Amino acid sequence: MDLGFLLPWYPWVKSLHLIAVFAWMAGLFYLPRLYVYHTQVAAGSPQSALFKVMERRLLRAIMNPAMIAAWLFGLTLVLTPGVVDWKAGWWHGKLTGLIGMTLFHHVVSAGRKAFAEDRNRRSERYWRIANEVPTLLLILIVIMVIVKPF
């Protein structure tokens, strides 16, 4: 199948991909931080109810659509002829980071459900440590895409 028709759209697709990634990353940085604060309030309290609303809106209105858009635009980019040198090894590292980020997204999604049902069993410390995961994945992905070390 000839996908050459994608070439003129490359700058637009790349721009939309980056916008989606930025929005997704913002959510991945912020949601675990909300969980840190949420662990500090009593279940059933007005503060807990407010956190539940914030967490649900962040996940459903920003993070989920941004993740889907990032994946769709990213797949469109890799299907564009000449964008990826499949003989190079850097894309394996990027793909590993992307899969890690998607898995982390599902971890924080499960966390939101647990908080929503007042059954969170994770500690404040757990969420503080988890809050660093997206940063490490971002570093991996950016180095793979920009530096292309292998």
Solvent accessible surface area in square Angstrom, and as a share of the most:
residue,aa,sasa,rsa
1,M,212,0.95
2,D,123,0.64
3,L,36,0.18
4,G,23,0.22
5,F,131,0.55
6,L,22,0.11
7,L,93,0.46
8,P,98,0.61
9,W,149,0.52
10,Y,64,0.24
11,P,82,0.51
12,W,164,0.58
13,V,17,0.10
14,K,88,0.37
15,S,53,0.34
16,L,74,0.37
17,H,23,0.10
18,L,76,0.38
19,I,109,0.55
20,A,9,0.07
21,V,25,0.14
22,F,133,0.55
23,A,37,0.28
24,W,1,0.00
25,M,8,0.03
26,A,57,0.44
27,G,1,0.01
28,L,0,0.00
29,F,72,0.30
30,Y,100,0.38
31,L,0,0.00
32,P,0,0.00
33,R,59,0.21
34,L,3,0.02
35,Y,0,0.00
36,V,0,0.00
37,Y,92,0.35
38,H,8,0.04
39,T,40,0.23
40,Q,101,0.45
41,V,42,0.24
42,A,70,0.54
43,A,75,0.58
44,G,67,0.64
45,S,21,0.13
46,P,111,0.70
47,Q,99,0.44
48,S,0,0.00
49,A,54,0.42
50,L,108,0.54
51,F,33,0.14
52,K,45,0.19
53,V,51,0.29
54,M,63,0.28
55,E,1,0.00
56,R,90,0.33
57,R,148,0.54
58,L,21,0.11
59,L,8,0.04
60,R,136,0.50
61,A,71,0.55
62,I,82,0.41
63,M,0,0.00
64,N,47,0.24
65,P,64,0.40
66,A,10,0.08
67,M,24,0.11
68,I,95,0.48
69,A,28,0.22
70,A,3,0.02
71,W,68,0.24
72,L,107,0.53
73,F,59,0.25
74,G,14,0.13
75,L,87,0.43
76,T,38,0.22
77,L,18,0.09
78,V,54,0.31
79,L,101,0.50
80,T,4,0.02
81,P,58,0.36
82,G,83,0.80
83,V,49,0.28
84,V,15,0.09
85,D,83,0.43
86,W,132,0.46
87,K,193,0.82
88,A,25,0.19
89,G,20,0.19
90,W,21,0.07
91,W,57,0.20
92,H,96,0.43
93,G,11,0.10
94,K,51,0.22
95,L,72,0.36
96,T,87,0.51
97,G,0,0.00
98,L,33,0.17
99,I,81,0.41
100,G,21,0.20
101,M,6,0.03
102,T,24,0.14
103,L,109,0.54
104,F,14,0.06
105,H,2,0.01
106,H,102,0.45
107,V,64,0.37
108,V,0,0.00
109,S,27,0.18
110,A,63,0.49
111,G,7,0.07
112,R,28,0.10
113,K,107,0.45
114,A,12,0.10
115,F,9,0.04
116,A,39,0.30
117,E,89,0.40
118,D,68,0.35
119,R,109,0.40
120,N,32,0.16
121,R,201,0.73
122,R,129,0.47
123,S,61,0.40
124,E,55,0.25
125,R,173,0.63
126,Y,70,0.27
127,W,3,0.01
128,R,97,0.36
129,I,94,0.48
130,A,8,0.06
131,N,21,0.11
132,E,90,0.40
133,V,51,0.29
134,P,0,0.00
135,T,53,0.31
136,L,116,0.58
137,L,27,0.14
138,L,55,0.28
139,I,89,0.45
140,L,58,0.29
141,I,20,0.10
142,V,71,0.41
143,I,74,0.37
144,M,15,0.07
145,V,51,0.30
146,I,131,0.67
147,V,97,0.56
148,K,96,0.41
149,P,69,0.43
150,F,125,0.52
